[in-house]
Structure formats: C-alpha cells, structure tokens
Amino acid sequence: MAGDPALSRDYFDSLSAALVEAGIAQPTLIVDRARLDRNIDTLMRHLPDGMGYRIVAKSLPCLPLIRYIRECTGTDRLMTFNLQMLLQIAHDMPDAHQLLGKPMPVAAARRFYQEAGPEARVQWLVDTPERLAQYIALAKDLAVPLDLVLEVDVGLHRGGFAPDEALKQAVETMEASNHVRFAGLMGYEPHLTKLPEKGGLRERAAESAWEIYARAKALTGCADGPAGQQPLTLNTAGSPTYRLYRDTGLANEVSAGSVLVKPTDFDTDLLVDHLPTSFIATPALKVLDGVNVAGFEFVPGREPDVPDGHAKTVYTFGGNWMAKPVWPDGLVLNDMYGRSSNQQMLTGPADLDLEADDFVFFRPTQSEAVFLQFGDIAVYEDGRIVETWPVFPASA
Ligand SMILES: Cc1ncc(COP(=O)(O)O)c(C=O)c1O
C-alpha cells in the first residue's frame, strides 16, 4: 500500500490467515497490537517533558483498549463525550479522571449523579455564563461540589468563551460560589493543521490561538499557577495538533486518541511517524469477471465509468462504512454506482489476486463511529487473533 511499505501482501496474508484460524468470516475490525505499541511509544516520545497526556475515549471507544493505553502510558486522564461512556468509565475505572470534551446539558450531569457517586472524578465543561449558572444550581441542589473547566474559543469558533470580561467574570462567579471549583481551561484547535498553508494562514492561526489561550490564562489567574491544592487542567490539542507543543509554557496537557489507531483522516505530514493500526477485514462474497453495472446492457456502446484497465467486479460482505479499501491493491469503490450496507460493489484490475471468500481490507477514515459497527474488536498479534475486546454501545 502506498505510503507504508509494511502494509504489503505478506502483511495482509498474515492478517487473513489469522482470521481464518480464528474462524472469522464476517466484517471485523482488527487492531494490530504491535503497531499500536509503536504508536503509543511514538506519542510518548514526542511529548515534551512534563506534558500530561489525556486519552480521547470517544476515538478509542473500547474499554479494554483504553485500559491497555492507560497501562502503557501511565495516564489516569481521559476525555469523554457522552453520558453512557462517562458512566461506564466511572464505574469500571473509578481511579480515572474524566474531562468532558463537550459541554453536556445540565440534565445529563444531574442524571450522572443519580447513577454515580459524588466521589466520581469528573471535570464538567462549561461554555457560557448561562451553563455556568445551571451547573452552580445543580451543585447546590445535589450538595456535590462540581469541578468545572471553561471552554475557550481559540479560533475553531465552535463556541466557548472569548478571552474577555465574561471569562474573568465566570471565574469570579465560581470563586464566589461555595458550590463549584474552577478546574481549568480547554482550548481545542484542530483547525491549525487543516487551514490552507497559503499566505502563512496556519502560522497566523497558531499564533493567534496561543495568544488567546495565554490571555485566557492571565484573565482567569491560571498564569499564576494553581490557586488551590489541585493543579489546574490546562488542556489543548488533539491528534492533528499534539505535535505542535514543544513545552508546557502554554498548556500542561494534550489530548489525543485517533492517532493511536490512525484512521486515514490522520494521514498528515505532522503524523507521518504514526502507523495505521486498525483495519476492517471483510469477505469478498463474489469476484466476477468484467465490470457489470445494472442497466449498461441496455445502452450499447456505453461502458461503466471505472478506472482504466478495471475488469473485475467484487461484492463484499457489507462495505458502506466510513472507510477506504486498501487491499488487494487496485480495488476501488465507485461511488457513482452506489454504496450498499449489504453487499458493496468494488472494481479491480484484470490481474486482481482475489477469490470468493478471501478477505478484502479497508482502513477506517475515522475511528469514533466506525469502531462501534463491528461488535468486538479482534486484536492481532504475532500472526494470530489473540483477544477480542468489546466496544462501547453506539451512542451520540
Ligand atoms: C475537545 C477535543 N479535544 C481533543 C479531541 C481530539 O480527538 P482525537 O485525538 O481523536 O482527534 C477532540 C476530538 O473531537 C475534541 O473534541
């Protein structure tokens, strides 16, 4: 496969053999543990001295996977994005500290405390003065002191506080309340690697993001260090941007999840040191000669619009995933002729080395939704499927 010489015929033959040995003959999500280990090492090696690492749970939505990454990295910090995940992690990993990656309606927080104890280690994310008032009221009502982190808009413009009077006021309101604690700031900035490079746009956006973050710290007293006994959470980054932080001058922790399994959306220059680690394997149910698309037999002289030289049609078991075919080489989806969740049509060159029931491999484009679509994850190591890991229930 282009871009990663290790992803060759030998590699996919070994994956296929492992699946056959495990008796697997349906669409399956595979995580390669050796490659995962390499990604974890790469991430930890790139973190500057003293930088905390927070696991983005939604992008690695599988408790044993999160547990494994915790063991390897030694982190007890997680970033969580929905109530179900929050509850399950609080229950199964009570020692983990969870920061919400998005603000939850206060009703969800209330629901959380109906099921989890007041000792749960959660930092709730607050993006507006109105939500702050709701969380203070909840803390008072439950008589549970709540830790609140303020979301700062560092340029993504997905909401959150600007570095202005309202932000300062929010911290003063928290300090005046006996019910909640100001626990820090979160400024997420994936746009820094997605904006066009032309005109120095990326550099300008980065400088601006960091200036906003620094101003937010100054306004909220974070720049002076922690006021109480607990260190403040000064969170930033995500997989696309974690490499931009060379010291802890601005933030004291970065979040990253996806990069450890590296779906195709994370094939970027900054992340070249990370390896694709997750694959979808699915049986080719039918491998047919010719490119056969319904209707073309009635239009003499017209051929289906597929890449030059394509002379095989393959139907896979399932296939309408957010994913790209990677093996066998040359096999492509032809979106013009539709996507099917039942049997997906792909086409390939005349010399396509594939027979019915052989496996076709895809790489997910993202992990958070795709990992939830296949049941247990098959963990591949040393030529075998060594474990299966349950995923979280699908949830928004
Ligand atoms: C607040 C926040 N931080 C970090 C991340 C990064 O997640 P990942 O590393 O999986 O890209 C996300 C992703 O949506 C996010 O919303």
The ligand as an SDF file (V2000), in Angstrom:
LIG
                    3D

 16 16  0  0  0  0  0  0  0  0999 V2000
  -12.2390   18.7740   22.7420 C   0  0  0  0  0  0  0  0  0  0  0  0
  -11.4890   17.7840   21.9360 C   0  0  0  0  0  0  0  0  0  0  0  0
  -10.2100   17.5410   22.2590 N   0  0  0  0  0  0  0  0  0  0  0  0
   -9.4950   16.6470   21.5700 C   0  0  0  0  0  0  0  0  0  0  0  0
  -10.0440   15.9430   20.5150 C   0  0  0  0  0  0  0  0  0  0  0  0
   -9.1390   15.0460   19.7420 C   0  0  0  0  0  0  0  0  0  0  0  0
   -9.5140   13.7680   19.4830 O   0  0  0  0  0  0  0  0  0  0  0  0
   -8.5880   12.9140   18.5170 P   0  0  0  0  0  0  0  0  0  0  0  0
   -7.2320   12.8840   19.1240 O   0  0  0  0  0  0  0  0  0  0  0  0
   -9.2160   11.5950   18.4860 O   0  0  0  0  0  0  0  0  0  0  0  0
   -8.5620   13.6130   17.2080 O   0  0  0  0  0  0  0  0  0  0  0  0
  -11.3740   16.1680   20.1520 C   0  0  0  0  0  0  0  0  0  0  0  0
  -11.9830   15.4580   19.0210 C   0  0  0  0  0  0  0  0  0  0  0  0
  -13.1010   15.6470   18.6390 O   0  0  0  0  0  0  0  0  0  0  0  0
  -12.1170   17.1230   20.8830 C   0  0  0  0  0  0  0  0  0  0  0  0
  -13.3970   17.4170   20.5540 O   0  0  0  0  0  0  0  0  0  0  0  0
  1  2  1  0
  2  3  1  0
  2 15  2  0
  3  4  2  0
  4  5  1  0
  5  6  1  0
  5 12  2  0
  6  7  1  0
  7  8  1  0
  8  9  2  0
  8 10  1  0
  8 11  1  0
 12 13  1  0
 12 15  1  0
 13 14  2  0
 15 16  1  0
M  END
$$$$
